[in-house]
């Protein structure tokens, strides 16, 4: 099992640059040979199947040790997936749920009625605007709008 685990990890490490090259060629308009694309897809499927087998074997071993289903599954994940990848996946899932909550117009997770999710937001926004104005980001956009005769020019924005 140790040899299979090592082969799967090295296989994913070797497959990532191949997939990147195929992606960059596709984006760049370079025609990729169908055999190369098929080989990369079959390698990805084989590696995914190998990783699934490892996960199931670890799960069965943990269940045989007497762990409950959830604990056995989490233990199998901890042994099969490196910690840095688990953190990255957890972060991506958190971002996806946050985006989904925003799209469906739900409030922030864990905030009850009457609570302020970010009570310091008005003060922080004012500081952020001052910093942007000091850096020239806002000033440049105001000057650009004034030169083009935009709404800022009619509202009496300062001109040089």
BAFI-3210 file (N, C-alpha, C; in Angstrom, 3 decimals, decimal comma, padded with zeros to 6 digits):
// residues 160
n [1|2|3|4|5|6|7|8|9|10|11|12|13|14|15|16|17|18|19|20|21|22|23|24|25|26|27|28|29|30|31|32|33|34|35|36|37|38|39|40|41|42|43|44|45|46|47|48|49|50|51|52|53|54|55|56|57|58|59|60|61|62|63|64|65|66|67|68|69|70|71|72|73|74|75|76|77|78|79|80|81|82|83|84|85|86|87|88|89|90|91|92|93|94|95|96|97|98|99|100|101|102|103|104|105|106|107|108|109|110|111|112|113|114|115|116|117|118|119|120|121|122|123|124|125|126|127|128|129|130|131|132|133|134|135|136|137|138|139|140|141|142|143|144|145|146|147|148|149|150|151|152|153|154|155|156|157|158|159|160]
n.u [000,826|002,028|003,704|001,834|000,658|002,838|003,316|000,949|001,077|003,474|002,681|000,558|002,085|003,713|001,809|000,630|002,282|002,040|-000,713|-000,888|000,661|-000,901|-003,219|-002,217|-001,425|-003,913|-005,232|-003,531|-004,080|-002,820|-002,856|-003,521|-002,362|-004,660|-004,020|-002,220|-003,820|-005,746|-004,103|-003,280|-005,771|-006,522|-004,453|-005,009|-007,491|-006,715|-005,000|-006,789|-008,498|-006,685|-006,106|-008,628|-008,950|-006,925|-007,979|-010,352|-009,276|-007,865|-010,030|-011,497|-009,636|-009,526|-012,182|-012,172|-010,549|-012,284|-013,326|-015,829|-017,990|-017,684|-015,317|-013,555|-013,575|-012,527|-010,010|-008,967|-008,874|-007,006|-004,714|-004,434|-004,482|-002,316|-001,506|-001,257|-002,684|-005,202|-005,773|-005,831|-008,010|-010,060|-010,067|-010,825|-013,405|-014,646|-014,512|-016,124|-018,632|-019,098|-019,312|-021,555|-023,458|-023,543|-024,477|-027,018|-028,136|-028,029|-027,363|-024,210|-022,585|-023,382|-024,115|-026,409|-029,723|-029,738|-027,101|-023,929|-022,036|-019,531|-018,551|-016,760|-016,637|-017,495|-015,557|-013,234|-013,627|-013,494|-010,820|-009,608|-010,407|-009,091|-006,432|-006,363|-006,836|-004,620|-002,646|-003,082|-004,801|-007,592|-007,560|-006,463|-008,510|-010,586|-009,528|-009,261|-011,951|-012,819|-011,412|-012,621|-015,099|-016,982|-019,393|-018,208|-016,877|-018,913|-019,943|-018,260|-015,651|-012,255|-009,950|-006,868]
n.v [-001,189|001,167|001,575|001,999|004,376|006,114|006,012|007,126|009,749|010,733|010,422|012,294|014,570|014,513|014,675|017,191|019,316|018,436|018,680|021,446|022,345|021,427|022,931|025,566|025,484|025,112|027,491|029,293|028,819|026,818|023,797|020,818|017,523|014,887|012,396|013,048|014,548|012,606|010,753|012,237|012,603|009,942|009,245|010,974|009,939|007,345|007,936|009,208|007,082|005,388|006,981|006,991|004,296|004,061|005,769|004,406|001,990|002,926|003,914|001,553|000,236|001,942|001,741|-000,925|-000,775|000,143|002,714|005,303|006,053|008,741|009,590|007,663|008,265|010,899|010,335|008,736|010,601|012,367|010,808|010,317|012,724|015,447|017,879|020,588|020,631|019,958|022,251|024,174|023,251|023,480|026,262|027,051|025,937|027,427|029,987|029,515|028,924|031,354|033,050|031,891|032,389|035,155|035,526|034,371|036,156|035,911|036,398|036,946|033,985|032,698|035,045|036,651|038,120|041,621|041,703|043,104|042,491|043,513|045,802|047,898|048,846|051,407|053,273|052,059|052,145|054,887|055,414|053,821|055,157|057,570|056,690|055,711|058,086|059,528|058,024|058,552|057,176|057,648|060,365|060,487|059,277|061,069|063,360|062,428|062,028|064,648|065,824|064,553|065,563|064,484|063,423|064,154|066,495|068,309|068,403|069,934|069,093|069,292|070,891|070,908]
n.w [000,000|000,660|-001,507|-003,545|-002,627|-002,803|-005,568|-006,563|-005,534|-006,743|-009,356|-009,623|-009,236|-011,482|-013,472|-013,294|-014,551|-017,216|-017,717|-017,416|-019,587|-021,738|-021,257|-021,572|-024,240|-025,469|-024,730|-025,974|-028,605|-029,954|-031,636|-030,052|-030,096|-030,545|-029,416|-027,376|-025,676|-025,010|-023,710|-021,455|-020,210|-019,665|-017,928|-015,818|-015,023|-014,223|-012,082|-010,362|-009,840|-008,513|-006,244|-005,090|-004,455|-002,518|-000,554|000,115|001,097|003,332|004,785|005,301|006,901|009,139|010,002|010,694|012,893|014,742|014,692|014,379|011,544|010,519|011,834|010,884|008,166|008,178|009,239|007,179|005,119|006,221|006,135|003,416|001,968|001,676|004,252|003,462|001,073|002,023|003,544|001,506|-000,024|001,888|002,173|-000,437|-000,546|001,462|000,287|-001,968|-000,779|000,467|-001,757|-002,951|-000,965|-001,150|-003,770|-003,598|-001,958|000,821|004,289|006,045|007,190|010,344|011,583|013,550|013,688|014,203|014,934|014,090|011,356|010,661|012,637|012,474|009,904|008,695|009,646|008,757|006,012|005,535|006,174|004,229|001,872|002,232|002,141|-000,494|-001,888|-001,145|-002,377|-004,984|-006,582|-006,505|-006,997|-009,565|-011,068|-010,667|-011,844|-014,433|-015,117|-014,984|-017,083|-019,176|-019,051|-017,341|-014,831|-012,457|-013,114|-013,524|-011,003|-009,629|-009,124|-008,036|-010,172|-011,954]
ca.u [000,000|002,932|004,178|000,726|000,520|003,958|003,104|-000,136|001,564|004,408|001,922|-000,101|003,130|004,159|000,698|000,282|002,880|001,476|-002,023|-000,639|001,107|-002,070|-004,083|-001,594|-001,512|-005,301|-005,502|-002,740|-004,545|-002,015|-003,630|-002,923|-002,646|-005,682|-003,408|-001,649|-004,937|-006,318|-003,156|-003,365|-007,057|-006,469|-003,557|-005,747|-008,501|-006,036|-004,530|-007,960|-008,937|-005,716|-006,318|-009,888|-008,671|-006,187|-008,911|-011,242|-008,509|-007,633|-011,317|-011,802|-008,709|-009,971|-013,433|-011,784|-009,976|-013,377|-013,748|-017,130|-017,878|-017,117|-013,930|-012,782|-013,424|-011,586|-008,689|-008,513|-008,525|-005,770|-003,594|-004,330|-004,320|-001,376|-002,125|-001,328|-003,778|-006,453|-006,016|-006,208|-009,368|-010,958|-010,154|-011,621|-014,806|-015,131|-014,747|-017,275|-019,870|-019,287|-019,824|-022,916|-024,322|-023,707|-025,314|-028,391|-028,507|-028,125|-026,441|-022,995|-022,818|-023,122|-024,506|-027,829|-030,408|-029,335|-025,640|-023,212|-020,981|-018,278|-018,945|-015,774|-016,577|-017,495|-014,270|-012,226|-013,861|-012,979|-009,354|-009,258|-010,566|-007,982|-005,211|-006,435|-006,698|-003,223|-001,802|-003,341|-005,722|-008,861|-007,285|-006,305|-009,790|-011,365|-008,967|-009,603|-013,363|-012,962|-010,931|-013,577|-016,373|-017,893|-020,259|-017,382|-016,534|-020,080|-020,210|-017,297|-014,437|-011,092|-009,202|-005,539]
ca.v [000,000|002,311|001,781|002,595|005,761|006,864|006,092|008,077|011,119|011,111|010,529|013,602|015,581|014,490|015,001|018,615|020,103|018,017|019,331|022,877|022,558|021,250|024,086|026,750|025,322|025,341|028,928|030,005|028,528|025,756|022,559|019,717|016,229|014,147|011,313|013,644|014,900|011,353|010,178|013,008|012,321|008,581|009,268|011,612|008,978|006,261|008,464|009,427|005,760|004,942|007,746|006,522|002,990|004,335|006,335|003,336|001,052|003,583|003,977|000,216|-000,062|002,698|001,143|-002,175|-000,415|000,469|004,112|005,593|006,358|010,074|009,602|006,834|009,006|012,001|009,740|008,319|011,833|012,901|009,998|010,298|014,060|016,249|018,946|021,840|020,488|020,027|023,672|024,851|022,836|024,100|027,684|027,169|025,657|028,594|031,049|029,165|029,097|032,785|033,582|031,386|033,130|036,501|035,454|034,091|037,278|035,494|037,125|036,209|032,788|032,823|036,366|036,662|039,399|042,649|041,738|043,779|041,589|044,251|047,080|048,937|049,083|052,810|053,912|051,468|052,652|056,253|055,330|053,286|056,207|058,516|056,083|055,687|059,449|059,894|057,324|059,095|056,343|058,355|061,664|060,282|058,992|062,308|064,244|061,873|062,302|066,086|066,109|064,013|066,247|063,558|063,917|064,781|067,845|069,155|068,508|070,857|068,413|070,168|070,723|071,520]
ca.w [000,000|000,693|-002,878|-004,288|-002,173|-003,369|-007,013|-006,829|-005,278|-007,793|-010,597|-009,652|-009,388|-012,874|-014,363|-013,218|-015,639|-018,505|-017,844|-017,599|-020,967|-022,613|-021,047|-022,178|-025,696|-025,860|-024,591|-026,975|-029,956|-030,548|-031,708|-029,293|-030,722|-029,796|-028,640|-026,164|-024,800|-024,520|-022,754|-020,207|-019,565|-019,122|-016,764|-014,721|-014,552|-013,512|-010,802|-009,519|-009,383|-007,512|-005,018|-004,504|-003,840|-001,278|000,420|000,581|001,922|004,623|005,478|005,819|008,000|010,314|010,487|011,344|014,198|015,652|014,626|013,807|010,111|010,272|012,299|009,961|006,918|008,402|009,377|005,849|004,391|006,809|005,676|001,956|001,399|002,467|005,048|002,694|000,101|002,790|003,874|000,271|-000,374|002,865|001,821|-001,663|-000,210|002,198|-000,691|-002,804|-000,013|000,660|-003,018|-003,117|-000,039|-001,674|-004,968|-003,191|-001,084|002,220|005,143|006,398|007,980|011,773|012,071|013,902|013,508|015,157|015,026|013,015|010,909|010,753|013,212|012,214|008,467|008,266|009,921|007,894|004,658|005,467|006,128|002,925|000,867|002,425|001,626|-001,955|-002,385|-000,950|-003,339|-006,308|-007,347|-006,633|-007,592|-011,001|-011,702|-010,645|-012,859|-015,738|-015,370|-015,211|-018,433|-020,144|-018,877|-016,684|-013,759|-011,436|-013,533|-013,309|-009,590|-009,018|-008,680|-008,204|-011,414|-011,914]
c.u [000,874|003,450|003,085|000,554|001,615|003,769|002,019|000,350|002,526|003,694|001,196|000,916|003,623|003,052|000,389|000,958|002,338|000,123|-001,858|-000,205|-000,076|-003,003|-003,518|-001,623|-002,929|-005,643|-004,768|-003,146|-003,723|-002,831|-002,871|-003,328|-003,680|-005,096|-002,818|-002,747|-005,564|-005,405|-003,230|-004,673|-007,082|-005,563|-004,262|-006,805|-007,850|-005,548|-005,683|-008,489|-007,984|-005,881|-007,601|-009,706|-007,920|-007,109|-009,835|-010,514|-008,216|-008,910|-011,660|-010,899|-009,129|-011,277|-013,147|-011,159|-011,044|-013,812|-015,131|-016,928|-017,199|-015,656|-013,039|-012,547|-012,429|-010,162|-008,115|-008,112|-007,197|-004,555|-003,381|-003,997|-003,355|-002,073|-002,256|-002,461|-005,121|-006,777|-006,464|-007,641|-010,379|-011,147|-011,021|-013,100|-015,410|-015,417|-015,974|-018,583|-020,145|-019,858|-021,263|-023,882|-024,557|-024,643|-026,770|-028,916|-028,816|-027,111|-025,184|-023,319|-022,479|-023,494|-026,009|-028,418|-030,011|-027,832|-025,076|-022,049|-019,617|-018,602|-017,966|-015,715|-016,621|-016,160|-013,186|-012,396|-013,308|-011,451|-008,903|-009,364|-009,445|-006,679|-005,213|-006,253|-005,246|-002,307|-002,034|-004,328|-007,044|-008,645|-007,158|-007,627|-010,672|-010,856|-009,300|-011,058|-013,573|-012,502|-011,920|-014,941|-017,411|-018,689|-019,437|-017,033|-017,717|-020,356|-019,211|-016,083|-013,233|-010,346|-007,868|-005,362]
c.v [001,258|002,627|002,424|004,064|006,642|007,053|007,109|009,509|011,578|011,238|011,858|014,713|015,647|014,923|016,495|019,445|019,722|018,676|020,830|023,181|022,423|022,446|025,324|026,663|025,598|026,825|029,711|029,721|027,470|024,467|021,437|018,407|015,477|013,017|011,855|013,993|013,641|010,711|010,904|012,718|010,916|008,510|009,899|010,668|007,851|006,741|008,721|008,094|005,209|005,662|007,316|005,175|003,181|004,854|005,250|002,319|001,641|003,638|002,612|-000,161|000,666|002,148|-000,173|-001,943|000,015|001,922|004,237|006,028|007,693|010,135|008,781|007,567|010,146|011,480|009,300|009,528|012,368|012,109|010,082|011,657|014,857|017,433|020,244|021,787|020,553|021,476|024,444|024,508|023,462|025,589|027,892|026,909|026,833|029,750|030,764|029,338|030,572|033,432|033,139|032,122|034,555|036,507|035,212|035,126|036,829|036,295|036,322|035,040|033,050|034,176|036,342|038,049|040,397|042,735|042,546|042,885|042,253|045,628|048,214|049,320|050,561|053,511|053,356|051,955|054,061|056,251|054,817|054,327|057,227|057,961|056,043|057,080|059,905|059,228|057,820|058,282|057,054|059,684|061,535|060,021|060,232|063,261|063,748|062,135|063,775|066,439|065,636|064,674|065,371|064,228|064,608|066,220|068,788|069,357|069,407|070,170|069,321|069,850|071,398|072,533]
c.w [000,000|-000,713|-003,732|-003,914|-002,788|-004,880|-007,356|-006,612|-006,358|-009,141|-010,718|-009,849|-010,830|-013,829|-014,386|-014,312|-017,010|-018,746|-018,086|-019,030|-021,930|-022,486|-021,741|-023,703|-026,187|-025,798|-025,663|-028,404|-030,668|-030,514|-031,013|-029,958|-029,888|-028,946|-027,333|-025,167|-024,192|-023,473|-021,417|-019,475|-018,961|-017,895|-015,566|-014,162|-013,755|-012,141|-009,846|-008,985|-008,317|-006,185|-004,316|-003,815|-002,530|-000,185|000,988|001,459|003,299|005,447|006,088|006,985|009,275|010,879|011,204|012,721|015,192|015,637|013,999|012,344|009,841|010,675|011,367|008,649|007,079|008,581|008,038|005,017|004,901|006,343|004,172|001,358|002,272|003,139|004,252|001,673|000,823|003,144|002,645|-000,127|000,585|002,546|000,583|-001,392|000,549|001,246|-001,547|-002,049|000,247|-000,599|-003,245|-002,191|-000,551|-002,884|-004,596|-002,202|000,336|003,013|005,405|007,320|009,440|012,352|012,320|013,672|014,587|015,348|013,864|012,618|011,048|011,327|012,905|010,734|008,082|008,504|009,008|006,455|004,509|005,385|004,768|001,827|000,999|001,890|000,103|-002,531|-002,251|-001,950|-004,759|-007,111|-007,562|-007,344|-009,100|-011,690|-011,717|-011,711|-014,254|-016,083|-015,654|-016,616|-019,483|-020,011|-018,230|-015,586|-012,683|-011,821|-013,298|-011,827|-008,883|-008,467|-008,914|-009,476|-011,267|-012,995]
res [x|x|x|x|x|x|x|x|x|x|x|x|x|x|x|x|x|x|x|x|x|x|x|x|x|x|x|x|x|x|x|x|x|x|x|x|x|x|x|x|x|x|x|x|x|x|x|x|x|x|x|x|x|x|x|x|x|x|x|x|x|x|x|x|x|x|x|x|x|x|x|x|x|x|x|x|x|x|x|x|x|x|x|x|x|x|x|x|x|x|x|x|x|x|x|x|x|x|x|x|x|x|x|x|x|x|x|x|x|x|x|x|x|x|x|x|x|x|x|x|x|x|x|x|x|x|x|x|x|x|x|x|x|x|x|x|x|x|x|x|x|x|x|x|x|x|x|x|x|x|x|x|x|x|x|x|x|x|x|x]
***
